[in-house]
Amino acid sequence: MIETERLLLREYTPDDFDALYEIVSDPETMAHYPAPFDEERTRRWIDWNFENYAKYGFGLWAAVLKETGEFIGDCGLTLQNIDGEMLPEIGYHIHKKYWRRGFAKEAAQAVRDWTFLNTKYNVLYSYMKYTNEGSWRTAMANGMKKVKEYPDPKNTISYAFAITREEWRRAVLSFRKLTDFGRDIMYSILKDAYSFDERCAQCWDGNWRETDDFFFDHPEIADKYGFATCFNGEPIGFICWDPRNRPEYVEIGHNAIRTAWKGNGFGKAQLTEALRRIREYAGLKEIRVRTNSNLIAPRNYESVGFVLYDRKENPGETAFSGDDLYYRIQLQREQMGNA
Ligand SMILES: CC(C)(COP(=O)(O)OP(=O)(O)OC[C@H]1O[C@@H](n2cnc3c(N)ncnc32)[C@H](O)[C@@H]1OP(=O)(O)O)[C@@H](O)C(=O)NCCC(=O)NCCS
């Protein structure tokens, strides 16, 4: 089940037949299809989606108004033949009495986000008959660009629109001031990001609290030396750094992504943005970070160019701490390399 501001997207049930039939049997709604659907074709549409759910774990989902439960159309992901290739496609159909109120856009964006978060597909498509302006404008509103125009016996000419995973990341992620959010935001992100092992909170809860208090007691520091990473405006991570040893080095401090959002390249995007900002300090020699061999973070640092330069056994508060790992990026070496 996917929830948006106004809609729930849920699996079809046989009871949706009448409401669906009203939409897909309407000649105006189906103007860009070979023909409106009869009852038989409508039944097959629902059955085809039952098969999709069973086979792939996705399909077209019924779109119902959250407030009343009214069925107003469908939107979802199916595999479609687009110019000879079976490709993941976002499709949408909305009852005409609800057109031009942003419902297709709202549903399609939620399906796009669901798909990138829950499947391995790296490119998502929408395709339509070239005359179907409502459909291709919805694809554009969903961050897609036209990638193909091809002869299609069913549609005369079809347009294919697409969005890549990287384009999606850029569309959904934004970097905002920590003080746009309330006190506690850093603490709650840290608690969540380290929830994979309860010993983290046992060791570091006090430190997380102090970090949050320090930044919110000194908002001018919070907003200069850190930022929140947001997914569709909701804060899902943050990073901060300590600039006091400039120009010798700047040290990255906390760097965390909420558990539910891990594994999507958001940590890398956050770190890349922090490095971009830190590299702007004139004459800076090094960017450093200390991490722990027990965490997933070392890979995160290596993937953006950090190099391990020291490793120390951690006398550690607890037995679960791994070794301390010291990473750096040497900026002057980079500059010499570029010259
Ligand atoms: C295509 C369809 C789903 C759009 O539904 P909708 O809820 O009216 O779409 P939205 O209100 O979310 O609009 C999304 C975007 O498309 C634009 N748009 C929608 N219908 C449009 C039209 N007829 N002409 C021009 N632009 C249109 C909107 O302005 C909006 O763009 P914006 O965000 O830049 O302002 C709806 O017209 C429909 O159900 N058509 C019949 C079924 C169909 O053809 N599905 C697609 C099969 S390929």
The ligand as an SDF file (V2000), in Angstrom:
LIG
                    3D

 48 50  0  0  0  0  0  0  0  0999 V2000
   -3.5300   11.1380  -18.5010 C   0  0  0  0  0  0  0  0  0  0  0  0
   -4.3420   11.2840  -17.2270 C   0  0  0  0  0  0  0  0  0  0  0  0
   -4.0800   10.0940  -16.3260 C   0  0  0  0  0  0  0  0  0  0  0  0
   -3.8970   12.5860  -16.4990 C   0  0  0  0  0  0  0  0  0  0  0  0
   -4.5860   12.6580  -15.2550 O   0  0  0  0  0  0  0  0  0  0  0  0
   -4.7340   14.0010  -14.4030 P   0  0  0  0  0  0  0  0  0  0  0  0
   -5.0010   13.5880  -12.9870 O   0  0  0  0  0  0  0  0  0  0  0  0
   -5.6600   14.9080  -15.0730 O   0  0  0  0  0  0  0  0  0  0  0  0
   -3.2500   14.6120  -14.4780 O   0  0  0  0  0  0  0  0  0  0  0  0
   -2.6490   15.7440  -13.5040 P   0  0  0  0  0  0  0  0  0  0  0  0
   -3.7330   16.6640  -13.0820 O   0  0  0  0  0  0  0  0  0  0  0  0
   -1.8510   15.0810  -12.4370 O   0  0  0  0  0  0  0  0  0  0  0  0
   -1.6770   16.4710  -14.4760 O   0  0  0  0  0  0  0  0  0  0  0  0
   -0.3130   16.1080  -14.6580 C   0  0  0  0  0  0  0  0  0  0  0  0
    0.3140   17.0930  -15.6250 C   0  0  0  0  0  0  0  0  0  0  0  0
   -0.2450   16.9480  -16.9350 O   0  0  0  0  0  0  0  0  0  0  0  0
   -0.8900   18.1360  -17.3610 C   0  0  0  0  0  0  0  0  0  0  0  0
   -2.1150   17.7290  -18.0670 N   0  0  0  0  0  0  0  0  0  0  0  0
   -3.0010   16.7860  -17.6680 C   0  0  0  0  0  0  0  0  0  0  0  0
   -3.9680   16.6570  -18.5970 N   0  0  0  0  0  0  0  0  0  0  0  0
   -3.6640   17.4920  -19.5880 C   0  0  0  0  0  0  0  0  0  0  0  0
   -4.2640   17.7960  -20.8390 C   0  0  0  0  0  0  0  0  0  0  0  0
   -5.3890   17.1980  -21.2330 N   0  0  0  0  0  0  0  0  0  0  0  0
   -3.6860   18.7020  -21.6280 N   0  0  0  0  0  0  0  0  0  0  0  0
   -2.5530   19.3260  -21.2350 C   0  0  0  0  0  0  0  0  0  0  0  0
   -1.9250   19.0690  -20.0750 N   0  0  0  0  0  0  0  0  0  0  0  0
   -2.4750   18.1630  -19.2610 C   0  0  0  0  0  0  0  0  0  0  0  0
   -1.1470   18.8960  -16.0810 C   0  0  0  0  0  0  0  0  0  0  0  0
   -1.2400   20.2730  -16.2860 O   0  0  0  0  0  0  0  0  0  0  0  0
    0.0530   18.5210  -15.2350 C   0  0  0  0  0  0  0  0  0  0  0  0
    1.2200   19.2030  -15.6460 O   0  0  0  0  0  0  0  0  0  0  0  0
    1.9290   20.2840  -14.6870 P   0  0  0  0  0  0  0  0  0  0  0  0
    2.2790   19.5410  -13.4260 O   0  0  0  0  0  0  0  0  0  0  0  0
    3.0950   20.7110  -15.4970 O   0  0  0  0  0  0  0  0  0  0  0  0
    0.8880   21.3380  -14.4650 O   0  0  0  0  0  0  0  0  0  0  0  0
   -5.8560   11.4170  -17.5200 C   0  0  0  0  0  0  0  0  0  0  0  0
   -6.0510   12.3860  -18.5070 O   0  0  0  0  0  0  0  0  0  0  0  0
   -6.4570   10.1210  -17.9940 C   0  0  0  0  0  0  0  0  0  0  0  0
   -6.8840    9.2840  -17.1880 O   0  0  0  0  0  0  0  0  0  0  0  0
   -6.5290    9.8830  -19.3330 N   0  0  0  0  0  0  0  0  0  0  0  0
   -7.0920    8.6690  -19.8690 C   0  0  0  0  0  0  0  0  0  0  0  0
   -6.2250    7.4410  -19.6330 C   0  0  0  0  0  0  0  0  0  0  0  0
   -4.8740    7.5740  -20.3130 C   0  0  0  0  0  0  0  0  0  0  0  0
   -4.7960    8.0180  -21.4410 O   0  0  0  0  0  0  0  0  0  0  0  0
   -3.8020    7.1710  -19.6150 N   0  0  0  0  0  0  0  0  0  0  0  0
   -2.4830    7.1900  -20.1470 C   0  0  0  0  0  0  0  0  0  0  0  0
   -2.2890    6.0580  -21.0580 C   0  0  0  0  0  0  0  0  0  0  0  0
   -0.7540    6.1450  -21.9050 S   0  0  0  0  0  0  0  0  0  0  0  0
  1  2  1  0
  2  3  1  0
  2  4  1  0
  2 36  1  0
  4  5  1  0
  5  6  1  0
  6  7  2  0
  6  8  1  0
  6  9  1  0
  9 10  1  0
 10 11  2  0
 10 12  1  0
 10 13  1  0
 13 14  1  0
 14 15  1  0
 15 16  1  0
 15 30  1  0
 16 17  1  0
 17 18  1  0
 17 28  1  0
 18 19  1  0
 18 27  1  0
 19 20  2  0
 20 21  1  0
 21 22  1  0
 21 27  2  0
 22 23  1  0
 22 24  2  0
 24 25  1  0
 25 26  2  0
 26 27  1  0
 28 29  1  0
 28 30  1  0
 30 31  1  0
 31 32  1  0
 32 33  2  0
 32 34  1  0
 32 35  1  0
 36 37  1  0
 36 38  1  0
 38 39  2  0
 38 40  1  0
 40 41  1  0
 41 42  1  0
 42 43  1  0
 43 44  2  0
 43 45  1  0
 45 46  1  0
 46 47  1  0
 47 48  1  0
M  END
$$$$
